[in-house]
Amino acid sequence: MAEMEFVDRASSPAALVSYLYGLLGECFGYPDADLVESIRSGALRQQLQNLCFALDKGLCLGLDLSPLHDAEATEDALAVEYTRLFDAGAHGTGCSLNGGLQQGPQMKVMEEAVRFYNHFGLTLTEDNKELPDHITTELNFLHFLAYGEHQLTARGESAAACQLAQRDFIARHPGRWIPLMAAKLEPMQPDPLFMVLTQLLERLLNRELARLEALHGAASLKPSGDLPFGGI
């Protein structure tokens, strides 16, 4: 788990969004010792709260962030709950963290996601533990695009390519299926940690899609063999 003792409130919004995507991506991975320690110490709550307050206080408005700090959290307990909610059974659960299992067909969803990644020179290595449509993979891609937006803007260059890609990827992938997963998660009475992380992610995706569509117009959801954002 990456450490961030202090969030510079002067950081660009795109840099803050990038860090949020990266941090949430880590949180939705299979629980490990680093994640558990960040929950036990309160570092996870502090990091997410600082980022949200620096970017947009509305992201946390009305959310109970207390589950992000639990001094009694254990790796075994979180792993059991993660498996119950997201991984149980040969075909996963109704709360699968693979977009193609929420709104398929999965092969087409994965193929389009890979086209997005490859367009920016990114490939999935053999070391990657998750499929192209898994939420951790998708959030890592948005982390990359948002940081690219930050860098281009800081250099005084057009960030339209990164913005358009973010808009279309959110609209066609996590922004499309995370609400479906969230609706299935609540009746399963999840550990509050996973509920608040899902709520926060959904709010962030909604915020960013609205921002990007205000800049560049609505994203197309029409299936296509080409990248939705075309020749950029």
PyMOL commands that set and color helices and strands:
alter all, ss='L'
color gray80, all
select helices_A, chain A and resi 13-27+33-41+43-55+57-59+66-68+75-87+99-102+106-119+135-154+160-172+174-188+192-216
alter helices_A, ss='H'
color red, helices_A
deselect
rebuild
show_as cartoon
